[in-house]
Amino acid sequence: MVGSQFDEQKRLACCRSSAARLVLFAGICLAAVCCFATDGALPNISANDNRAPAGRLDSGVLTLHLELREGVWHPEAEDDRAINVYSFAEEGRAPQTPGPLIRLPQGTEIRVSVHNLLTEAAIVHGLEPHPGDPKNVMGLAPGETKEARFAAGEPGSYFYWASTLEGSTKNRRRTSTSEGGIETRRTEEGMMSGAFIVDAPGASADDRIFVVQLWATHLFERSFKSALSINGKSWPYTERLHARLGQPERWRVVNATPLEHPMHLHGFYFHVDAVGDGAVEHTFTAAERRMAVTELVRPGHTFDMTWMPERTGNWIFHCHILDHMMGDYKSPWLYGPDGPPPMVAQSMEAHSQEGNENANMGMGELVMGITVTDDSLRIIPAKAVIPAPAVERHLFVRERPASPYVPAGPGFYLEGVSKEVGAAGPPLVITRGERTAITVHNELKESTAIHWHGLEIESYYDGVPLWDGTTQHMTPYIAPGSSFVAYMTPPRAGTFIYHTHWNDVRQLTGGMYGALLVIAPGQEYDPATDKVFVLGRSGPDEMHDPLALNGSPQPGLMVLLAGQTYRFRFVNITPNDRVMVTSLITENHPVKWRAIAKDGADLPPQQATVQDAVQTISVGETYDYEFAPQAPGQYELRFCSDFGSEVTQMIAVVPPGAPFSVFAAKGTAQHP
């Protein structure tokens, strides 16, 4: 896609370097269930909401005195687990995480000092003019103070961070960014980061800044512990955001972790206004600005976004990595070959059983709640009347027996299509602008809820139980034997997702997901030329459970006709495979295809270009491409995860009228 800052062709190598990918992934994660004993002499570290700039700005000069200190951090409630960590503080004030906000207009001179109060030598990165140089660092011995003076540089979203000398050298390795980048920092030191914002002259500072941070220790050991946070807190203790109907929201997202995070906004599209790598930022032109509901932010990177609250109610913004949005479940392999200790294993098992009807809504860590209100004066009917739907669909949830290559688990069947529960849900097709009622019937022995991912929908029907809707009219979970009707009138045609948003581990890895296709009025969905590729996992363990394409780890041969134009719809709804390199190749070289849409939104003409058939698709993203093979041949559609696993769809392109051409009308890749 236009605006991507990565060479996608180079990422084909991920399929051939699984060991390196596993090491980089080692952290996908990460939240803990245990506490650390704390030293009562240490100060408490407060969560920083990044609203108040630090320092003193006078006559075009910002003066700021920072300290590196050890303190006690509470990622959840202040009386809950306590972790001793290093963090930044403004001189004379309590330590904060993220560190004190540096914010100033372009052209400002900065005079910043750092006093190292740690017992270890430290290295501070990012206190420099921008564009920056990753090699420009400040080294500090224990007790030492140094000062840096520089001009602010170019406008953008940046951040500063620190590591101890021991932590940097112990973890140093060649990474996908610069040598000595944030991936080299010890994860125990992950709370030493702060936002650094340079505003353009005359620009408004009416925005929000969200810094994502990670603390973790004992990776691949049974004593593994961790915590992920946004502005210093983990869900359900993250800040509750308030937006007003019709008033645009401008957010800056800073990823100060060594992990990728596909950040997903429920109910609304947002525009990606700028992206950066911590040292350099690229602001998009009007033609480059892309619409998305999920944006992948890579380690040490940033992005700016704008969205318009168009419907009232409660919504969420979260990382779509399952390990990053669930506080009481982590992938077992993070605890090493012996798995988690019994107490942790029991807690994780309890998560996937009945009894999650609690205030956490089955979520944790990288989740933020948003309430959109209408402050205008208007007459509101005492009782709203729900318009009758033009179309009704009935979606059933039922247990599926085991079959060859596919374990037993929960899944979907669609009335009028088939009563067989597949390993992935069937494509659910509705029409743009047509009011539709989808009744979800729960035949499981546990509760569930279904999220209509990417749809611009009313909050009550969005699918996050005990949060969506309003305080007076909150979305319920769907209890065993009951049903729930979701009303929707999709305003745009495109590729979306429906998936469970409750008891996610068992239900999502069991197959409770599928493609939601919205077509234009008057059009028909033709599976012979409209190909859907939905990526999932056949189980919760990425080290053992295979990738599944349309529910199958071994998809059958697909036959296409030379000279025919096809639409390829790609969906990544795996639990944790956040870098899925997708490529269509023949004779070991990528072919050409034309970009059509991202996350269900059609691309503008400047972005709907012909390009090499290589695309990274993260969790919760959808991409649409147009492929028109001109000559017969053998093709491979490869899906390569950063875990080292892959699944391949073999494609035979044959001439019209050839013996095998009859199979070209079979439709999508086979479901088992």
Phi, psi and omega in degrees: 000152178297141178094348178295138182259014182238144177277100186297330181297324180297332184283357171300335182294344181298332181290345184245010182221059187296326182295316180295321180294322180298319180296316180295328182283343190304077181163357187315041227197207122093105167212157188240167178238006182242167181243158173257143169291144184238156177269118184298343180283343183281145178285153173286142178261124182271152175283136183255117180276004176057041175257330185249117177295148179269167175082186179236121180259118184214123176054042176079011179234126175262122177251127184217133178242114182254157174228148168258122186222160171261142180203187182250122182251135177246099183291337178250234179291155182293340177255013180263201187305145183235136184231131175281121182220167171266145177205173176269157173215152169276138185309129178085003181232166181292150177296153182229154167218127354304167181296169180310137182288124171262115180218130185199158178282154176303141181096351179286142171271139180247133172236102185237131176247152177230125178252119182272104179264009177279166177270003180238153173293146185229157175236127180251130180248152168092356176271081189198164174290155180242140004302145185253175178237117182303339180277352181274094185234166178243115178267135185226123172284161176306129179083354185276151175235135175226156180236144174236140176233129181196164174276151187298324181089204187286148178298149177158178178257118181229183173205158175245155182202164182223158172214158174281158180298319179296316181296323181290316183286325182294326186255008185290132175204164179286129186237180181286346175252222184276156174298132182081017179285186188294340177292344181272350182286140174300134183294339174294343184254018189287357181265006178265072179214151177209152181283146180226104186247129175247118181269143173293153180305129178079359182287148178281142176263019182277072179215177176240147182239125182238117180255122179266130182226158181228134166238133178204154178212154176059046177298138181067022173234157182294341179269014181306134177218153180192171176202134173249144185215157170240120184052040170087003180224154176250146176303140010267022182257004172295160181299138172273118185271150179235125177236154181249139182305127177081000179254116186298144177252132178241121184236148171241125181248123182244119179262096180264034179240167176272016185242155171279147178222109172279106186269125189241131176255125178282137167084346186218152166274154170230155174266134173273113187269330183200154173225151180210164179249020181092335179245326182228138176241142175246118176269127184283145169285172180302324180287334183272337184299124182255151174266145181203160165247347177222130180233125178279121176248122188275169182304131178071015182249170181222160166210149176253141183220153176228135176217157183247115176292109185251352180218139181282169177119186180264142181218172175226155174233124188205161169286137184270001172289125185300320179294344183260352182237016177226118186281337185246019174216134174223152179304132184302329184293342178295340180267009178092182186296336180272357179076181183289156176296161186307317183296318178292318180300319179295321179296318180292322178296321179298328180298322185271007176253179178295153177113015179269010182284073183228179186292343179282347182059026181074013184241170177193167171065251192276068179223137173232137177267142182231133173244123177257124180240157176252109183269000181282155178275120178205159179278125180249125179302144179298326179222116182290143177258124180274117180299147179293139179284152175278333183223144176237139175232148178236116182249124184253141176249126185209154175291144180247131176288159179291150176217170180306128178074353182232118180287165175294155179171175179282149179200186185246152158221152186248125180302134180089351178251303179192150174261007177275129180275114182274172177284349170216152182293152178289154173303128179256114189252125174228175188245139178301133176078001182257119181294125187233139174248120177249114178266121178262118180258120183264107177257013176279174174263013179222163180286162176207175173201148183240127177260134180261082193294119177097343182284141172276100196222161176292147187303318185300332184259003185294327171110014175254099186293148179067012175222308182300163184087223178226172178301325181278338185218078188266143180296128178272160166282162182264105183290160177304134179081000181248181182218166179215135180257122176256122179261139181207146173229086187296128183275352181217151176272143180168191182254122182231189184223144164241135183201161178297148173228036183204139185049049195301323187299301182293318187285317181292314180286344175282341178122015181273070177202160177188170179275134176251111186254124175253120182251159181288150178303139179086351178262157176244145174280120181245100182295349178289330181239351181248098190261129182249129180234105182252122182261129176218187176237138179271052180141169187273353185253106183295341180281340184232324184277131188282160166294150178231133177253117187052038177089353185243132174283347179226076183295147180285170181297137174252134181248127177240161181257134174297139180088353180264143177263132183239150171255123176257122179249121183249134180227127172251107177234034172292162178292314192222004183278082191278349173233096180250104181276118183251130182215143175247115188231157169217136183053040176066019177228141178292144175273190177252142169217167183249128178292138181241311188207158175228125179056033178088353180261126178300141178280146173293160184306326182294338181255343180278071189248160172280133186208169175299142186279068177220126182210130170278128180237118181266174181297131179084006177257151169232145176225142176240135178227155175252127182233127182232085180294134183261335184230149176299152179167178179257131181234155175233124173260104187258139175237110186245118179272154176288355170283351182097349178273158179208161173224142185234132172262113177281135182232129174251120175263122184236158177289149173302136180090350177291157183308321183276357184296338179297332181283349179292344180267008183287339178098217187287170174306142189294139169269142178292000000 
